[in-house]
Amino acid sequence: MNYIVQKFGGTSLGTAERMRSVAAIVQKSIKDNRVILVLSAMSSYVKS
């Protein structure tokens, strides 16, 4: 089994719809791999 790293930035997690898209990508990846996720803060929670 291979290890893969997936990074998703703040805009990828900014809405519920986008979070579901990320979840679908991760679910496909975990079938054949060990997945390490790197997640940034959700775009709506980042302060300038």
CHARMM-style PDB file with segment names, atoms N, HN, CA, C and O in Angstrom:
ATOM      1  N   MET     1       0.851  -1.175   0.000  1.00  0.00      PROA
ATOM      2  CA  MET     1       0.000   0.000   0.000  1.00  0.00      PROA
ATOM      3  C   MET     1       0.896   1.238   0.000  1.00  0.00      PROA
ATOM      4  O   MET     1       1.856   1.315   0.768  1.00  0.00      PROA
ATOM      5  N   ASN     2       0.589   2.177  -0.840  1.00  0.00      PROA
ATOM      6  HN  ASN     2      -0.190   2.114  -1.463  1.00  0.00      PROA
ATOM      7  CA  ASN     2       1.364   3.411  -0.972  1.00  0.00      PROA
ATOM      8  C   ASN     2       0.831   4.501  -0.057  1.00  0.00      PROA
ATOM      9  O   ASN     2      -0.348   4.520   0.297  1.00  0.00      PROA
ATOM     10  N   TYR     3       1.714   5.399   0.314  1.00  0.00      PROA
ATOM     11  HN  TYR     3       2.672   5.384   0.026  1.00  0.00      PROA
ATOM     12  CA  TYR     3       1.329   6.612   1.024  1.00  0.00      PROA
ATOM     13  C   TYR     3       1.210   7.730   0.002  1.00  0.00      PROA
ATOM     14  O   TYR     3       2.051   7.859  -0.887  1.00  0.00      PROA
ATOM     15  N   ILE     4       0.170   8.534   0.130  1.00  0.00      PROA
ATOM     16  HN  ILE     4      -0.514   8.429   0.853  1.00  0.00      PROA
ATOM     17  CA  ILE     4       0.061   9.739  -0.684  1.00  0.00      PROA
ATOM     18  C   ILE     4      -0.314  10.904   0.232  1.00  0.00      PROA
ATOM     19  O   ILE     4      -1.006  10.729   1.235  1.00  0.00      PROA
ATOM     20  N   VAL     5       0.152  12.079  -0.133  1.00  0.00      PROA
ATOM     21  HN  VAL     5       0.714  12.221  -0.948  1.00  0.00      PROA
ATOM     22  CA  VAL     5      -0.164  13.293   0.616  1.00  0.00      PROA
ATOM     23  C   VAL     5      -1.078  14.138  -0.254  1.00  0.00      PROA
ATOM     24  O   VAL     5      -0.791  14.385  -1.426  1.00  0.00      PROA
ATOM     25  N   GLN     6      -2.176  14.573   0.333  1.00  0.00      PROA
ATOM     26  HN  GLN     6      -2.409  14.372   1.284  1.00  0.00      PROA
ATOM     27  CA  GLN     6      -3.101  15.451  -0.379  1.00  0.00      PROA
ATOM     28  C   GLN     6      -3.236  16.737   0.428  1.00  0.00      PROA
ATOM     29  O   GLN     6      -3.500  16.699   1.630  1.00  0.00      PROA
ATOM     30  N   LYS     7      -3.053  17.881  -0.240  1.00  0.00      PROA
ATOM     31  HN  LYS     7      -2.839  17.912  -1.216  1.00  0.00      PROA
ATOM     32  CA  LYS     7      -3.190  19.174   0.417  1.00  0.00      PROA
ATOM     33  C   LYS     7      -4.348  19.934  -0.206  1.00  0.00      PROA
ATOM     34  O   LYS     7      -4.466  20.035  -1.427  1.00  0.00      PROA
ATOM     35  N   PHE     8      -5.187  20.457   0.650  1.00  0.00      PROA
ATOM     36  HN  PHE     8      -5.092  20.375   1.642  1.00  0.00      PROA
ATOM     37  CA  PHE     8      -6.316  21.254   0.194  1.00  0.00      PROA
ATOM     38  C   PHE     8      -6.245  22.605   0.884  1.00  0.00      PROA
ATOM     39  O   PHE     8      -6.153  22.683   2.109  1.00  0.00      PROA
ATOM     40  N   GLY     9      -6.287  23.666   0.091  1.00  0.00      PROA
ATOM     41  HN  GLY     9      -6.362  23.602  -0.904  1.00  0.00      PROA
ATOM     42  CA  GLY     9      -6.194  25.020   0.611  1.00  0.00      PROA
ATOM     43  C   GLY     9      -7.531  25.546   1.094  1.00  0.00      PROA
ATOM     44  O   GLY     9      -8.557  24.873   0.992  1.00  0.00      PROA
ATOM     45  N   GLY    10      -7.503  26.750   1.616  1.00  0.00      PROA
ATOM     46  HN  GLY    10      -6.670  27.296   1.699  1.00  0.00      PROA
ATOM     47  CA  GLY    10      -8.678  27.357   2.227  1.00  0.00      PROA
ATOM     48  C   GLY    10      -9.890  27.474   1.325  1.00  0.00      PROA
ATOM     49  O   GLY    10     -11.012  27.239   1.774  1.00  0.00      PROA
ATOM     50  N   THR    11      -9.695  27.833   0.057  1.00  0.00      PROA
ATOM     51  HN  THR    11      -8.784  28.025  -0.308  1.00  0.00      PROA
ATOM     52  CA  THR    11     -10.849  27.964  -0.836  1.00  0.00      PROA
ATOM     53  C   THR    11     -11.464  26.612  -1.161  1.00  0.00      PROA
ATOM     54  O   THR    11     -12.648  26.540  -1.490  1.00  0.00      PROA
ATOM     55  N   SER    12     -10.691  25.547  -1.077  1.00  0.00      PROA
ATOM     56  HN  SER    12      -9.729  25.605  -0.810  1.00  0.00      PROA
ATOM     57  CA  SER    12     -11.230  24.198  -1.306  1.00  0.00      PROA
ATOM     58  C   SER    12     -12.164  23.780  -0.181  1.00  0.00      PROA
ATOM     59  O   SER    12     -12.954  22.850  -0.342  1.00  0.00      PROA
ATOM     60  N   LEU    13     -12.078  24.460   0.956  1.00  0.00      PROA
ATOM     61  HN  LEU    13     -11.436  25.215   1.087  1.00  0.00      PROA
ATOM     62  CA  LEU    13     -12.887  24.121   2.125  1.00  0.00      PROA
ATOM     63  C   LEU    13     -13.843  25.244   2.496  1.00  0.00      PROA
ATOM     64  O   LEU    13     -14.434  25.222   3.575  1.00  0.00      PROA
ATOM     65  N   GLY    14     -14.000  26.226   1.615  1.00  0.00      PROA
ATOM     66  HN  GLY    14     -13.519  26.244   0.738  1.00  0.00      PROA
ATOM     67  CA  GLY    14     -14.747  27.435   1.929  1.00  0.00      PROA
ATOM     68  C   GLY    14     -16.251  27.284   2.016  1.00  0.00      PROA
ATOM     69  O   GLY    14     -16.910  28.094   2.667  1.00  0.00      PROA
ATOM     70  N   THR    15     -16.809  26.271   1.380  1.00  0.00      PROA
ATOM     71  HN  THR    15     -16.273  25.613   0.851  1.00  0.00      PROA
ATOM     72  CA  THR    15     -18.257  26.049   1.425  1.00  0.00      PROA
ATOM     73  C   THR    15     -18.528  24.567   1.662  1.00  0.00      PROA
ATOM     74  O   THR    15     -17.650  23.725   1.478  1.00  0.00      PROA
ATOM     75  N   ALA    16     -19.744  24.266   2.068  1.00  0.00      PROA
ATOM     76  HN  ALA    16     -20.458  24.950   2.217  1.00  0.00      PROA
ATOM     77  CA  ALA    16     -20.120  22.868   2.298  1.00  0.00      PROA
ATOM     78  C   ALA    16     -20.000  22.054   1.011  1.00  0.00      PROA
ATOM     79  O   ALA    16     -19.567  20.903   1.047  1.00  0.00      PROA
ATOM     80  N   GLU    17     -20.378  22.637  -0.114  1.00  0.00      PROA
ATOM     81  HN  GLU    17     -20.730  23.572  -0.143  1.00  0.00      PROA
ATOM     82  CA  GLU    17     -20.286  21.935  -1.398  1.00  0.00      PROA
ATOM     83  C   GLU    17     -18.836  21.584  -1.730  1.00  0.00      PROA
ATOM     84  O   GLU    17     -18.544  20.480  -2.190  1.00  0.00      PROA
ATOM     85  N   ARG    18     -17.951  22.519  -1.496  1.00  0.00      PROA
ATOM     86  HN  ARG    18     -18.189  23.415  -1.122  1.00  0.00      PROA
ATOM     87  CA  ARG    18     -16.530  22.262  -1.771  1.00  0.00      PROA
ATOM     88  C   ARG    18     -15.961  21.217  -0.817  1.00  0.00      PROA
ATOM     89  O   ARG    18     -15.124  20.405  -1.212  1.00  0.00      PROA
ATOM     90  N   MET    19     -16.411  21.232   0.434  1.00  0.00      PROA
ATOM     91  HN  MET    19     -17.091  21.892   0.755  1.00  0.00      PROA
ATOM     92  CA  MET    19     -15.963  20.205   1.385  1.00  0.00      PROA
ATOM     93  C   MET    19     -16.395  18.819   0.929  1.00  0.00      PROA
ATOM     94  O   MET    19     -15.642  17.853   1.050  1.00  0.00      PROA
ATOM     95  N   ARG    20     -17.613  18.729   0.404  1.00  0.00      PROA
ATOM     96  HN  ARG    20     -18.225  19.514   0.306  1.00  0.00      PROA
ATOM     97  CA  ARG    20     -18.087  17.432  -0.112  1.00  0.00      PROA
ATOM     98  C   ARG    20     -17.238  16.976  -1.288  1.00  0.00      PROA
ATOM     99  O   ARG    20     -16.968  15.784  -1.431  1.00  0.00      PROA
ATOM    100  N   SER    21     -16.817  17.907  -2.125  1.00  0.00      PROA
ATOM    101  HN  SER    21     -17.037  18.876  -2.008  1.00  0.00      PROA
ATOM    102  CA  SER    21     -15.942  17.562  -3.253  1.00  0.00      PROA
ATOM    103  C   SER    21     -14.603  17.027  -2.759  1.00  0.00      PROA
ATOM    104  O   SER    21     -14.087  16.045  -3.291  1.00  0.00      PROA
ATOM    105  N   VAL    22     -14.045  17.672  -1.746  1.00  0.00      PROA
ATOM    106  HN  VAL    22     -14.464  18.470  -1.313  1.00  0.00      PROA
ATOM    107  CA  VAL    22     -12.787  17.203  -1.157  1.00  0.00      PROA
ATOM    108  C   VAL    22     -12.985  15.808  -0.571  1.00  0.00      PROA
ATOM    109  O   VAL    22     -12.145  14.929  -0.763  1.00  0.00      PROA
ATOM    110  N   ALA    23     -14.082  15.603   0.136  1.00  0.00      PROA
ATOM    111  HN  ALA    23     -14.765  16.317   0.293  1.00  0.00      PROA
ATOM    112  CA  ALA    23     -14.361  14.292   0.730  1.00  0.00      PROA
ATOM    113  C   ALA    23     -14.443  13.208  -0.340  1.00  0.00      PROA
ATOM    114  O   ALA    23     -13.953  12.098  -0.135  1.00  0.00      PROA
ATOM    115  N   ALA    24     -15.053  13.518  -1.467  1.00  0.00      PROA
ATOM    116  HN  ALA    24     -15.451  14.420  -1.633  1.00  0.00      PROA
ATOM    117  CA  ALA    24     -15.156  12.542  -2.559  1.00  0.00      PROA
ATOM    118  C   ALA    24     -13.778  12.191  -3.116  1.00  0.00      PROA
ATOM    119  O   ALA    24     -13.504  11.029  -3.417  1.00  0.00      PROA
ATOM    120  N   ILE    25     -12.922  13.188  -3.251  1.00  0.00      PROA
ATOM    121  HN  ILE    25     -13.145  14.131  -3.007  1.00  0.00      PROA
ATOM    122  CA  ILE    25     -11.560  12.951  -3.743  1.00  0.00      PROA
ATOM    123  C   ILE    25     -10.805  12.049  -2.776  1.00  0.00      PROA
ATOM    124  O   ILE    25     -10.129  11.107  -3.190  1.00  0.00      PROA
ATOM    125  N   VAL    26     -10.924  12.343  -1.488  1.00  0.00      PROA
ATOM    126  HN  VAL    26     -11.472  13.109  -1.151  1.00  0.00      PROA
ATOM    127  CA  VAL    26     -10.224  11.553  -0.474  1.00  0.00      PROA
ATOM    128  C   VAL    26     -10.758  10.123  -0.450  1.00  0.00      PROA
ATOM    129  O   VAL    26      -9.976   9.177  -0.362  1.00  0.00      PROA
ATOM    130  N   GLN    27     -12.070   9.954  -0.527  1.00  0.00      PROA
ATOM    131  HN  GLN    27     -12.705  10.723  -0.599  1.00  0.00      PROA
ATOM    132  CA  GLN    27     -12.658   8.614  -0.512  1.00  0.00      PROA
ATOM    133  C   GLN    27     -12.142   7.765  -1.662  1.00  0.00      PROA
ATOM    134  O   GLN    27     -11.900   6.571  -1.482  1.00  0.00      PROA
ATOM    135  N   LYS    28     -11.971   8.349  -2.827  1.00  0.00      PROA
ATOM    136  HN  LYS    28     -12.168   9.319  -2.972  1.00  0.00      PROA
ATOM    137  CA  LYS    28     -11.427   7.603  -3.962  1.00  0.00      PROA
ATOM    138  C   LYS    28      -9.982   7.196  -3.703  1.00  0.00      PROA
ATOM    139  O   LYS    28      -9.553   6.112  -4.098  1.00  0.00      PROA
ATOM    140  N   SER    29      -9.240   8.069  -3.041  1.00  0.00      PROA
ATOM    141  HN  SER    29      -9.589   8.949  -2.720  1.00  0.00      PROA
ATOM    142  CA  SER    29      -7.817   7.819  -2.802  1.00  0.00      PROA
ATOM    143  C   SER    29      -7.566   6.746  -1.753  1.00  0.00      PROA
ATOM    144  O   SER    29      -6.581   6.014  -1.847  1.00  0.00      PROA
ATOM    145  N   ILE    30      -8.442   6.640  -0.752  1.00  0.00      PROA
ATOM    146  HN  ILE    30      -9.241   7.236  -0.676  1.00  0.00      PROA
ATOM    147  CA  ILE    30      -8.170   5.722   0.353  1.00  0.00      PROA
ATOM    148  C   ILE    30      -8.453   4.268   0.008  1.00  0.00      PROA
ATOM    149  O   ILE    30      -8.135   3.376   0.795  1.00  0.00      PROA
ATOM    150  N   LYS    31      -9.039   4.017  -1.140  1.00  0.00      PROA
ATOM    151  HN  LYS    31      -9.298   4.741  -1.779  1.00  0.00      PROA
ATOM    152  CA  LYS    31      -9.306   2.630  -1.528  1.00  0.00      PROA
ATOM    153  C   LYS    31      -8.024   1.838  -1.711  1.00  0.00      PROA
ATOM    154  O   LYS    31      -7.967   0.664  -1.346  1.00  0.00      PROA
ATOM    155  N   ASP    32      -6.994   2.461  -2.271  1.00  0.00      PROA
ATOM    156  HN  ASP    32      -7.040   3.415  -2.567  1.00  0.00      PROA
ATOM    157  CA  ASP    32      -5.751   1.756  -2.583  1.00  0.00      PROA
ATOM    158  C   ASP    32      -4.517   2.368  -1.933  1.00  0.00      PROA
ATOM    159  O   ASP    32      -3.404   1.912  -2.193  1.00  0.00      PROA
ATOM    160  N   ASN    33      -4.684   3.386  -1.095  1.00  0.00      PROA
ATOM    161  HN  ASN    33      -5.589   3.756  -0.883  1.00  0.00      PROA
ATOM    162  CA  ASN    33      -3.536   4.106  -0.545  1.00  0.00      PROA
ATOM    163  C   ASN    33      -3.771   4.465   0.910  1.00  0.00      PROA
ATOM    164  O   ASN    33      -4.900   4.467   1.399  1.00  0.00      PROA
ATOM    165  N   ARG    34      -2.683   4.767   1.583  1.00  0.00      PROA
ATOM    166  HN  ARG    34      -1.765   4.765   1.186  1.00  0.00      PROA
ATOM    167  CA  ARG    34      -2.755   5.402   2.895  1.00  0.00      PROA
ATOM    168  C   ARG    34      -2.615   6.894   2.632  1.00  0.00      PROA
ATOM    169  O   ARG    34      -1.640   7.341   2.027  1.00  0.00      PROA
ATOM    170  N   VAL    35      -3.589   7.650   3.088  1.00  0.00      PROA
ATOM    171  HN  VAL    35      -4.381   7.287   3.579  1.00  0.00      PROA
ATOM    172  CA  VAL    35      -3.661   9.065   2.742  1.00  0.00      PROA
ATOM    173  C   VAL    35      -3.280   9.926   3.945  1.00  0.00      PROA
ATOM    174  O   VAL    35      -3.767   9.720   5.057  1.00  0.00      PROA
ATOM    175  N   ILE    36      -2.412  10.882   3.698  1.00  0.00      PROA
ATOM    176  HN  ILE    36      -2.017  11.050   2.795  1.00  0.00      PROA
ATOM    177  CA  ILE    36      -2.064  11.904   4.680  1.00  0.00      PROA
ATOM    178  C   ILE    36      -2.664  13.205   4.167  1.00  0.00      PROA
ATOM    179  O   ILE    36      -2.337  13.654   3.069  1.00  0.00      PROA
ATOM    180  N   LEU    37      -3.545  13.813   4.966  1.00  0.00      PROA
ATOM    181  HN  LEU    37      -3.810  13.448   5.858  1.00  0.00      PROA
ATOM    182  CA  LEU    37      -4.204  15.054   4.555  1.00  0.00      PROA
ATOM    183  C   LEU    37      -3.551  16.257   5.214  1.00  0.00      PROA
ATOM    184  O   LEU    37      -3.239  16.240   6.405  1.00  0.00      PROA
ATOM    185  N   VAL    38      -3.353  17.291   4.426  1.00  0.00      PROA
ATOM    186  HN  VAL    38      -3.606  17.305   3.459  1.00  0.00      PROA
ATOM    187  CA  VAL    38      -2.876  18.581   4.913  1.00  0.00      PROA
ATOM    188  C   VAL    38      -3.973  19.578   4.553  1.00  0.00      PROA
ATOM    189  O   VAL    38      -4.266  19.792   3.377  1.00  0.00      PROA
ATOM    190  N   LEU    39      -4.574  20.184   5.567  1.00  0.00      PROA
ATOM    191  HN  LEU    39      -4.336  20.011   6.523  1.00  0.00      PROA
ATOM    192  CA  LEU    39      -5.703  21.084   5.336  1.00  0.00      PROA
ATOM    193  C   LEU    39      -5.402  22.471   5.885  1.00  0.00      PROA
ATOM    194  O   LEU    39      -4.901  22.617   7.000  1.00  0.00      PROA
ATOM    195  N   SER    40      -5.714  23.482   5.091  1.00  0.00      PROA
ATOM    196  HN  SER    40      -6.121  23.363   4.186  1.00  0.00      PROA
ATOM    197  CA  SER    40      -5.613  24.867   5.545  1.00  0.00      PROA
ATOM    198  C   SER    40      -6.937  25.254   6.185  1.00  0.00      PROA
ATOM    199  O   SER    40      -7.930  24.538   6.058  1.00  0.00      PROA
ATOM    200  N   ALA    41      -6.948  26.384   6.869  1.00  0.00      PROA
ATOM    201  HN  ALA    41      -6.141  26.966   6.973  1.00  0.00      PROA
ATOM    202  CA  ALA    41      -8.185  26.887   7.454  1.00  0.00      PROA
ATOM    203  C   ALA    41      -9.188  27.206   6.351  1.00  0.00      PROA
ATOM    204  O   ALA    41      -8.811  27.574   5.238  1.00  0.00      PROA
ATOM    205  N   MET    42     -10.461  27.061   6.675  1.00  0.00      PROA
ATOM    206  HN  MET    42     -10.767  26.763   7.579  1.00  0.00      PROA
ATOM    207  CA  MET    42     -11.510  27.399   5.716  1.00  0.00      PROA
ATOM    208  C   MET    42     -11.391  28.871   5.346  1.00  0.00      PROA
ATOM    209  O   MET    42     -11.089  29.704   6.200  1.00  0.00      PROA
ATOM    210  N   SER    43     -11.627  29.193   4.082  1.00  0.00      PROA
ATOM    211  HN  SER    43     -11.872  28.516   3.388  1.00  0.00      PROA
ATOM    212  CA  SER    43     -11.440  30.571   3.611  1.00  0.00      PROA
ATOM    213  C   SER    43     -12.302  31.568   4.364  1.00  0.00      PROA
ATOM    214  O   SER    43     -11.886  32.713   4.540  1.00  0.00      PROA
ATOM    215  N   SER    44     -13.477  31.183   4.810  1.00  0.00      PROA
ATOM    216  HN  SER    44     -13.816  30.253   4.666  1.00  0.00      PROA
ATOM    217  CA  SER    44     -14.357  32.114   5.512  1.00  0.00      PROA
ATOM    218  C   SER    44     -13.894  32.382   6.944  1.00  0.00      PROA
ATOM    219  O   SER    44     -14.429  33.273   7.604  1.00  0.00      PROA
ATOM    220  N   TYR    45     -12.905  31.624   7.436  1.00  0.00      PROA
ATOM    221  HN  TYR    45     -12.470  30.900   6.900  1.00  0.00      PROA
ATOM    222  CA  TYR    45     -12.418  31.799   8.800  1.00  0.00      PROA
ATOM    223  C   TYR    45     -11.029  32.419   8.879  1.00  0.00      PROA
ATOM    224  O   TYR    45     -10.511  32.639   9.974  1.00  0.00      PROA
ATOM    225  N   VAL    46     -10.428  32.698   7.743  1.00  0.00      PROA
ATOM    226  HN  VAL    46     -10.849  32.519   6.854  1.00  0.00      PROA
ATOM    227  CA  VAL    46      -9.085  33.274   7.738  1.00  0.00      PROA
ATOM    228  C   VAL    46      -9.189  34.786   7.904  1.00  0.00      PROA
ATOM    229  O   VAL    46      -9.920  35.448   7.167  1.00  0.00      PROA
ATOM    230  N   LYS    47      -8.458  35.327   8.868  1.00  0.00      PROA
ATOM    231  HN  LYS    47      -7.864  34.790   9.467  1.00  0.00      PROA
ATOM    232  CA  LYS    47      -8.459  36.777   9.089  1.00  0.00      PROA
ATOM    233  C   LYS    47      -7.226  37.379   8.447  1.00  0.00      PROA
ATOM    234  O   LYS    47      -6.133  36.821   8.546  1.00  0.00      PROA
ATOM    235  N   SER    48      -7.395  38.510   7.793  1.00  0.00      PROA
ATOM    236  HN  SER    48      -8.282  38.963   7.713  1.00  0.00      PROA
ATOM    237  CA  SER    48      -6.268  39.190   7.137  1.00  0.00      PROA
ATOM    238  C   SER    48      -5.464  39.979   8.129  1.00  0.00      PROA
ATOM    239  OT1 SER    48      -4.478  40.617   7.758  1.00  0.00      PROA
TER     240      SER     48
END
